[in-house]
Amino acid sequence: MADMDDELRRRFEARLNAPPPPAIERLRTFLASYVASGDRDMLKSAAKTRPGSILDGAEAIEEVLQGPLEPGSLYHIVSYDGNRRLAQQTDEAAAAWLAELAADLREWLGEPPLSSM
């Protein structure tokens, strides 16, 4: 039994010490987990009950918006992983939607928006 406990502890420590996944993967996971089947009220509530996950989502959005992406990929991420239909099917519209979402997440967390840092 001690061997199993040691193995579980080693795996847990390895996961804690592992570098975080790339921002784009964190964004996709966040959208699929918190946005795809919910609404803004659910996210606002999650900001109180799971602030770490919500902050990670905001940070992932902000990091992805700063870096270059393949054309069409940002719209695809929002529409597929976020399950959101945008009036304009463009990366620019997806970027604006994500920026607004990140600002709302930070507001609900009581964090300053990225632009004021």
Secondary structure, DSSP 8 states (H G I E B T S, - for coil): -HHHHHHHHHHHHHHHHS----HHHHHHHHIIIIITT--HHHHHHHHHH-HHHHHHHHHHHHHHHHS---TTHHHHIIIIIS----SS-SHHHHHHHHHHHHHHHHHHHT---GGG-
